[in-house]
Amino acid sequence: YHLPAFYEVWARWAYDGRSRFWRECAERSREYLHKSIQPVTGLNPDYNNYDGSLLHSDGIIGDAFRFDSWRVPMNIALDYSWACADREWQQEYGNKIQNFLYGQGLYDFKDQYNVDGTMVEDILPAGTVPKALRHSIGFVATAAAASLVSNHVKGREFVSHFWNAKHEPDKEGFFDGYYDGLLRLFAFMHLSGR
């Protein structure tokens, strides 16, 4: 849920007398993202401690890269597009996460991983369909949005895959018009510059 780009906007145009505070929030948010992103895969947990360490909770939600984690590539791309205050790290991040996903198969990467890139043991279900890992259009969308920060040729392939992907029920019959649909819409907005 860290969106340093929004803090930058508030620092510049809120005119609330707290621009220094909002800039500091943006800086701390970026520092938190640095600590939260796994350095090899570029994956991040759904939730973690402020120092970047895993929660080591007993629940299924927390330590793995799952649905809430999908937002991070797009949030980092947004900050890059609007503020570009952390360019070098953001480009490394974009390359890193896309390289990991590309290695899983551009048309096959799944929607849940342990942050080290291994497969999760417990699958968090999507909706009421049986537990299954998916190649979700929502995650395809945010992975494509990371092309805004990546500086390798694979970024074009992610955008092309996203552009040609259909938002339709998967083989188990699951269709997520809300979360997948909104992430898809946001990615189209980001990638179009609008």
Secondary structure, 3 states (H helix, E strand, C coil): CCCHHHHHHHHHHCCCCCHHHHHHHHHHHHHHHHHHCCCCCCCCCCCECCCCCECCCCCCCCCEECHHHHHHHHHHHHHHHHCCCCHHHHHHHHHHHHHHHHHHCCCCCCCCEECCCCCCCCCCCCCCCCCCCCCCHHHHHHHHHHHHCCCCCHHHHHHHHHHHCCCCCCCCCCCCCCHHHHHHHHHHHHHHCC
